[in-house]
Amino acid sequence: MKKKSRTLLWVLLVLLAVGTLAALNFYGTFYYNNVKGSDKPQDVRIYRNFNYEQLIDAILQTGAIDNPKTFQRAARAMKLSENFRPGLYRLKPGMGNKALVRMLAKGWQQPVRLVIPGYYRTLDRFAEFLGEHLEADTEDFKKALSDTALAESYGFRPETFIGMFIPNTYEVWWTVTPAEFIERMHQEYEKFWSGSRDEKALNIGLTRQEVSTLASIVIEETKYEPEMPRIAGVYMNRLHKDMLLQADPTVLFAVGDPSIKRVLNRHLETDSPYNTYKYAGLPPGPITMPPVVAIDAVLNYEHHDYLYFCAKDSFDGQHVFAKTLSAHNENARRYQRALVRTPRATS
């Protein structure tokens, strides 16, 4: 009897040991904290064309996985090879294998904080920026942004399409397609304009696209924000008087060389609808992607009688304004004399 009891006890102990080991193995495989701590975000990008082996390699190459074997065991057990989604994923410290595999299988991405700074002169350059930050490559974005039919479907021409993209900070999925991104930006554009901005545009007699075009000139004329509404007012006065805008930045855009520091007579002869020394009214579209501050400067332009402005001889980025051509010419001569005295100001 005692022998049977001892045998039963040993069987129970063995079963308990086996059960304990199985439980520990189960816990270690699925629930043990397997993502190391880090002072900075540990992100991994899983591309659409990745196979299962590339997925595993991408995860392990982050160096964030404490025990690669248990991760791979959990991935196999949960059939990750049959069901994983592309995306940008954040490996959070303390995350267990089960949570990690579920994240990859469910497509629980980390959004990209996309800061669009503006000042892009062309949609091609904007496409390069997007290609650097999102999964789709630059050529895919260039193709979409140059699609005339797509631009027209949103009420734009190719020349004005750049004005639909409002510089701001957005959260988007890394896997967003060019078409999805453009649709999202159109929604943001409508949200931006609805309400008071539309009312202000109507009150000053400009369309949304005309406001963006004038704002692009204003931002190219000055980066000094307090001056923007006054410069916008100069151009509004010239439009109301049917005067040529004679905006130097439009000439640089027409020439195709924004690095030019002084506009010369030969530049003014450039035959382009963007050359506002030759063609009346606003150019066909924005000469750069205007930031919000410039758009609002146009919508809230300063009412005054100024028709001219030129750079101050203090070279501080500010301007001096004039109501008459003679006063403007004197301001210009003062600036030219200062240039002669301080040649470094042109470098």
HUHUVEN-V156374 format. One record per residue. N is the residue number from 1. RES is the residue in three letters. SS is DSSP state (helix for helix, strand for strand, loop for the rest). NEAR is the number of other C-alpha atoms within 12 Angstrom. D_CENTER is the distance of its C-alpha to the mean C-alpha in whole Angstrom. Layout:
N:RES:SS:NEAR:D_CENTER, N:RES:SS:NEAR:D_CENTER
This chain:
1:MET:loop:7:81, 2:LYS:helix:8:80, 3:LYS:helix:9:78, 4:LYS:helix:10:77, 5:SER:helix:11:75, 6:ARG:helix:12:74, 7:THR:helix:13:72, 8:LEU:helix:14:71, 9:LEU:helix:14:69, 10:TRP:helix:15:68, 11:VAL:helix:15:66, 12:LEU:helix:15:65, 13:LEU:helix:14:63, 14:VAL:helix:15:62, 15:LEU:helix:15:60, 16:LEU:helix:15:59, 17:ALA:helix:15:58, 18:VAL:helix:16:56, 19:GLY:helix:16:55, 20:THR:helix:16:53, 21:LEU:helix:15:52, 22:ALA:helix:15:50, 23:ALA:helix:17:49, 24:LEU:helix:17:47, 25:ASN:helix:19:46, 26:PHE:helix:22:44, 27:TYR:helix:21:43, 28:GLY:helix:26:42, 29:THR:helix:32:40, 30:PHE:helix:30:38, 31:TYR:loop:23:38, 32:TYR:loop:27:38, 33:ASN:strand:26:36, 34:ASN:loop:33:34, 35:VAL:strand:32:31, 36:LYS:loop:25:31, 37:GLY:loop:18:30, 38:SER:loop:18:27, 39:ASP:loop:9:26, 40:LYS:loop:12:22, 41:PRO:loop:18:20, 42:GLN:loop:26:22, 43:ASP:strand:28:20, 44:VAL:strand:30:21, 45:ARG:strand:36:19, 46:ILE:strand:33:21, 47:TYR:loop:25:21, 48:ARG:loop:21:22, 49:ASN:loop:17:25, 50:PHE:loop:19:26, 51:ASN:loop:19:30, 52:TYR:helix:26:31, 53:GLU:helix:19:32, 54:GLN:helix:20:29, 55:LEU:helix:33:28, 56:ILE:helix:31:30, 57:ASP:helix:21:30, 58:ALA:helix:27:26, 59:ILE:helix:34:27, 60:LEU:helix:27:30, 61:GLN:helix:17:28, 62:THR:loop:24:26, 63:GLY:loop:21:29, 64:ALA:loop:33:29, 65:ILE:strand:34:32, 66:ASP:loop:28:35, 67:ASN:loop:23:37, 68:PRO:helix:26:36, 69:LYS:helix:19:39, 70:THR:helix:30:39, 71:PHE:helix:37:35, 72:GLN:helix:31:36, 73:ARG:helix:23:39, 74:ALA:helix:31:38, 75:ALA:helix:33:35, 76:ARG:helix:23:38, 77:ALA:helix:19:40, 78:MET:loop:24:37, 79:LYS:loop:18:37, 80:LEU:helix:29:33, 81:SER:helix:23:34, 82:GLU:helix:18:34, 83:ASN:loop:20:31, 84:PHE:loop:33:28, 85:ARG:loop:28:24, 86:PRO:loop:32:21, 87:GLY:strand:35:18, 88:LEU:strand:34:17, 89:TYR:strand:35:20, 90:ARG:strand:29:21, 91:LEU:loop:37:24, 92:LYS:loop:27:26, 93:PRO:loop:24:29, 94:GLY:loop:20:32, 95:MET:loop:26:31, 96:GLY:strand:32:34, 97:ASN:helix:41:34, 98:LYS:helix:33:34, 99:ALA:helix:29:31, 100:LEU:helix:40:29, 101:VAL:helix:38:31, 102:ARG:helix:26:30, 103:MET:helix:28:26, 104:LEU:helix:36:26, 105:ALA:helix:26:28, 106:LYS:helix:19:27, 107:GLY:loop:27:23, 108:TRP:loop:24:22, 109:GLN:loop:29:19, 110:GLN:loop:26:17, 111:PRO:loop:22:13, 112:VAL:strand:26:10, 113:ARG:strand:17:9, 114:LEU:strand:24:5, 115:VAL:strand:18:4, 116:ILE:loop:27:3, 117:PRO:loop:22:6, 118:GLY:loop:34:8, 119:TYR:loop:33:11, 120:TYR:loop:30:10, 121:ARG:loop:34:14, 122:THR:loop:31:14, 123:LEU:helix:34:12, 124:ASP:helix:26:13, 125:ARG:helix:24:11, 126:PHE:helix:35:8, 127:ALA:helix:31:10, 128:GLU:helix:23:11, 129:PHE:helix:26:7, 130:LEU:helix:36:7, 131:GLY:helix:26:10, 132:GLU:helix:19:10, 133:HIS:helix:27:9, 134:LEU:loop:31:10, 135:GLU:loop:30:14, 136:ALA:loop:31:14, 137:ASP:loop:24:15, 138:THR:helix:24:13, 139:GLU:helix:22:17, 140:ASP:helix:24:16, 141:PHE:helix:31:13, 142:LYS:helix:25:15, 143:LYS:helix:25:17, 144:ALA:helix:29:16, 145:LEU:helix:40:14, 146:SER:loop:29:17, 147:ASP:loop:24:19, 148:THR:helix:19:21, 149:ALA:helix:16:23, 150:LEU:helix:22:20, 151:ALA:helix:27:19, 152:GLU:helix:17:22, 153:SER:helix:15:22, 154:TYR:loop:26:19, 155:GLY:loop:20:22, 156:PHE:loop:28:20, 157:ARG:loop:23:21, 158:PRO:loop:27:19, 159:GLU:loop:31:20, 160:THR:loop:37:18, 161:PHE:helix:42:15, 162:ILE:helix:41:12, 163:GLY:helix:48:13, 164:MET:helix:44:13, 165:PHE:loop:45:9, 166:ILE:loop:39:9, 167:PRO:loop:29:7, 168:ASN:loop:22:7, 169:THR:strand:18:7, 170:TYR:strand:21:7, 171:GLU:strand:22:10, 172:VAL:strand:29:10, 173:TRP:loop:28:13, 174:TRP:loop:36:12, 175:THR:loop:33:15, 176:VAL:loop:32:13, 177:THR:loop:25:14, 178:PRO:helix:31:13, 179:ALA:helix:22:15, 180:GLU:helix:20:14, 181:PHE:helix:31:11, 182:ILE:helix:32:12, 183:GLU:helix:23:14, 184:ARG:helix:23:12, 185:MET:helix:31:10, 186:HIS:helix:26:14, 187:GLN:helix:19:15, 188:GLU:helix:21:13, 189:TYR:helix:28:14, 190:GLU:helix:21:17, 191:LYS:helix:17:17, 192:PHE:helix:23:16, 193:TRP:helix:29:18, 194:SER:loop:16:21, 195:GLY:loop:12:24, 196:SER:helix:15:24, 197:ARG:helix:27:22, 198:ASP:helix:24:24, 199:GLU:helix:17:27, 200:LYS:helix:23:26, 201:ALA:helix:27:25, 202:LEU:helix:20:28, 203:ASN:helix:17:30, 204:ILE:loop:25:29, 205:GLY:loop:18:30, 206:LEU:loop:26:26, 207:THR:loop:26:24, 208:ARG:helix:35:21, 209:GLN:helix:38:20, 210:GLU:helix:34:22, 211:VAL:helix:43:21, 212:SER:helix:45:17, 213:THR:helix:40:19, 214:LEU:helix:50:21, 215:ALA:helix:47:18, 216:SER:helix:47:17, 217:ILE:helix:46:20, 218:VAL:helix:46:21, 219:ILE:helix:39:18, 220:GLU:helix:35:19, 221:GLU:helix:36:23, 222:THR:loop:31:22, 223:LYS:loop:25:19, 224:TYR:loop:21:22, 225:GLU:helix:25:21, 226:PRO:helix:22:25, 227:GLU:helix:29:26, 228:MET:helix:37:23, 229:PRO:helix:31:25, 230:ARG:helix:36:28, 231:ILE:helix:46:27, 232:ALA:helix:46:25, 233:GLY:helix:33:29, 234:VAL:helix:41:30, 235:TYR:helix:41:29, 236:MET:helix:39:30, 237:ASN:helix:27:33, 238:ARG:helix:27:33, 239:LEU:helix:25:32, 240:HIS:helix:20:35, 241:LYS:loop:16:37, 242:ASP:loop:16:36, 243:MET:loop:22:36, 244:LEU:loop:27:33, 245:LEU:loop:36:30, 246:GLN:loop:32:31, 247:ALA:loop:41:27, 248:ASP:helix:35:27, 249:PRO:helix:39:23, 250:THR:helix:45:24, 251:VAL:helix:39:27, 252:LEU:helix:34:24, 253:PHE:helix:35:22, 254:ALA:helix:32:25, 255:VAL:helix:25:26, 256:GLY:loop:19:23, 257:ASP:loop:17:23, 258:PRO:loop:23:21, 259:SER:loop:14:23, 260:ILE:loop:19:26, 261:LYS:loop:15:28, 262:ARG:loop:21:30, 263:VAL:loop:26:31, 264:LEU:loop:15:34, 265:ASN:helix:12:36, 266:ARG:helix:13:36, 267:HIS:helix:27:32, 268:LEU:helix:27:33, 269:GLU:loop:20:35, 270:THR:loop:24:32, 271:ASP:loop:18:33, 272:SER:loop:22:29, 273:PRO:loop:24:28, 274:TYR:loop:35:26, 275:ASN:loop:34:28, 276:THR:loop:35:29, 277:TYR:loop:31:32, 278:LYS:loop:26:34, 279:TYR:loop:25:32, 280:ALA:loop:23:33, 281:GLY:loop:30:30, 282:LEU:loop:38:26, 283:PRO:loop:37:25, 284:PRO:loop:30:24, 285:GLY:loop:37:20, 286:PRO:loop:45:17, 287:ILE:loop:46:18, 288:THR:loop:43:14, 289:MET:loop:42:11, 290:PRO:loop:42:13, 291:PRO:loop:37:12, 292:VAL:helix:33:13, 293:VAL:helix:32:16, 294:ALA:helix:40:17, 295:ILE:helix:42:17, 296:ASP:helix:33:19, 297:ALA:helix:39:21, 298:VAL:helix:45:22, 299:LEU:helix:37:23, 300:ASN:loop:29:25, 301:TYR:loop:31:27, 302:GLU:loop:23:30, 303:HIS:loop:20:33, 304:HIS:loop:20:35, 305:ASP:loop:22:37, 306:TYR:loop:26:35, 307:LEU:loop:34:35, 308:TYR:strand:35:34, 309:PHE:strand:38:32, 310:CYS:strand:34:32, 311:ALA:strand:32:31, 312:LYS:loop:26:33, 313:ASP:loop:26:36, 314:SER:loop:20:34, 315:PHE:loop:22:31, 316:ASP:loop:13:29, 317:GLY:loop:20:26, 318:GLN:loop:23:28, 319:HIS:strand:29:30, 320:VAL:strand:29:34, 321:PHE:strand:28:34, 322:ALA:strand:25:37, 323:LYS:loop:22:39, 324:THR:loop:16:41, 325:LEU:helix:16:41, 326:SER:helix:15:44, 327:ALA:helix:19:42, 328:HIS:helix:23:39, 329:ASN:helix:20:41, 330:GLU:helix:22:42, 331:ASN:helix:26:39, 332:ALA:helix:24:38, 333:ARG:helix:18:41, 334:ARG:helix:21:41, 335:TYR:helix:27:37, 336:GLN:helix:23:39, 337:ARG:helix:17:41, 338:ALA:helix:20:39, 339:LEU:helix:21:37, 340:VAL:helix:14:41, 341:ARG:helix:15:41, 342:THR:loop:15:38, 343:PRO:helix:14:37, 344:ARG:helix:10:34, 345:ALA:helix:21:32, 346:THR:helix:19:31, 347:SER:loop:11:30
